[in-house]
């Protein structure tokens, strides 16, 4: 088993902008049958749409659940 240490991968500015845009939208705008995003539904949608290759939604120190602003 190989363990990876260090800081988790970060998102590029275009990825952060797209994540924010989708997170601020309603799932129904994307043809989904629910009116608000859960964290799990949002991450699954972002991966399925190819916005990101992988995303962790684990909560922990230094890992806020809020979507970063596009200017960060």
DRENDO-1510 file (C-alpha; in Angstrom, 1 decimal, always signed):
<recs>
REC; n; res; u; v; w
REC; 1; UNK; +0.0; +0.0; +0.0 .
REC; 2; UNK; +1.3; +3.4; -1.0 .
REC; 3; UNK; +0.5; +6.4; +1.1 .
REC; 4; UNK; +0.5; +9.9; -0.3 .
REC; 5; UNK; +1.4; +12.7; +2.1 .
REC; 6; UNK; +1.4; +16.4; +1.9 .
REC; 7; UNK; -1.1; +19.0; +0.9 .
REC; 8; UNK; -4.2; +17.9; -1.1 .
REC; 9; UNK; -4.3; +18.9; -4.7 .
REC; 10; UNK; -5.8; +22.3; -5.3 .
REC; 11; UNK; -8.1; +23.5; -8.1 .
REC; 12; UNK; -7.2; +25.8; -10.9 .
REC; 13; UNK; -8.9; +29.2; -11.2 .
REC; 14; UNK; -11.1; +28.0; -14.1 .
REC; 15; UNK; -12.1; +24.9; -12.1 .
REC; 16; UNK; -12.9; +27.1; -9.0 .
REC; 17; UNK; -15.0; +29.4; -11.2 .
REC; 18; UNK; -17.0; +26.5; -12.7 .
REC; 19; UNK; -17.5; +24.8; -9.2 .
REC; 20; UNK; -18.8; +28.1; -7.8 .
REC; 21; UNK; -21.1; +28.7; -10.8 .
REC; 22; UNK; -22.6; +25.2; -10.5 .
REC; 23; UNK; -22.9; +25.4; -6.7 .
REC; 24; UNK; -24.8; +28.6; -7.0 .
REC; 25; UNK; -27.2; +27.2; -9.5 .
REC; 26; UNK; -30.3; +25.0; -8.8 .
REC; 27; UNK; -30.0; +21.3; -9.6 .
REC; 28; UNK; -33.2; +21.6; -11.6 .
REC; 29; UNK; -31.4; +23.9; -14.1 .
REC; 30; UNK; -29.2; +20.8; -14.9 .
REC; 31; UNK; -32.2; +18.5; -15.3 .
REC; 32; UNK; -31.8; +16.9; -11.9 .
REC; 33; UNK; -34.9; +16.0; -9.8 .
REC; 34; UNK; -34.1; +17.9; -6.6 .
REC; 35; UNK; -34.2; +21.5; -5.7 .
REC; 36; UNK; -31.1; +22.0; -3.6 .
REC; 37; UNK; -27.6; +20.6; -3.7 .
REC; 38; UNK; -26.3; +18.3; -1.0 .
REC; 39; UNK; -22.6; +18.1; -0.7 .
REC; 40; UNK; -22.6; +14.6; -2.0 .
REC; 41; UNK; -24.8; +15.4; -5.0 .
REC; 42; UNK; -22.8; +18.4; -5.9 .
REC; 43; UNK; -19.5; +16.5; -5.8 .
REC; 44; UNK; -20.9; +13.6; -7.8 .
REC; 45; UNK; -22.3; +16.1; -10.4 .
REC; 46; UNK; -19.0; +17.9; -10.7 .
REC; 47; UNK; -17.1; +14.7; -11.3 .
REC; 48; UNK; -19.7; +13.3; -13.7 .
REC; 49; UNK; -19.7; +16.5; -15.8 .
REC; 50; UNK; -15.9; +16.5; -16.0 .
REC; 51; UNK; -15.5; +19.8; -14.1 .
REC; 52; UNK; -13.0; +18.0; -11.8 .
REC; 53; UNK; -11.4; +14.6; -11.9 .
REC; 54; UNK; -11.9; +13.9; -8.3 .
REC; 55; UNK; -13.0; +15.9; -5.3 .
REC; 56; UNK; -13.1; +15.1; -1.6 .
REC; 57; UNK; -15.9; +16.3; +0.6 .
REC; 58; UNK; -14.4; +15.3; +3.8 .
REC; 59; UNK; -14.7; +17.8; +6.6 .
REC; 60; UNK; -11.6; +18.4; +8.7 .
REC; 61; UNK; -9.1; +21.0; +9.9 .
REC; 62; UNK; -8.2; +23.4; +7.1 .
REC; 63; UNK; -10.8; +21.9; +4.7 .
REC; 64; UNK; -13.8; +24.2; +4.6 .
REC; 65; UNK; -17.0; +22.9; +3.1 .
REC; 66; UNK; -17.8; +26.3; +1.5 .
REC; 67; UNK; -17.1; +26.6; -2.2 .
REC; 68; UNK; -14.2; +29.0; -2.7 .
REC; 69; UNK; -14.8; +32.3; -4.4 .
REC; 70; UNK; -13.6; +32.7; -8.0 .
REC; 71; UNK; -11.1; +35.3; -7.1 .
REC; 72; UNK; -9.2; +33.2; -4.6 .
</recs>
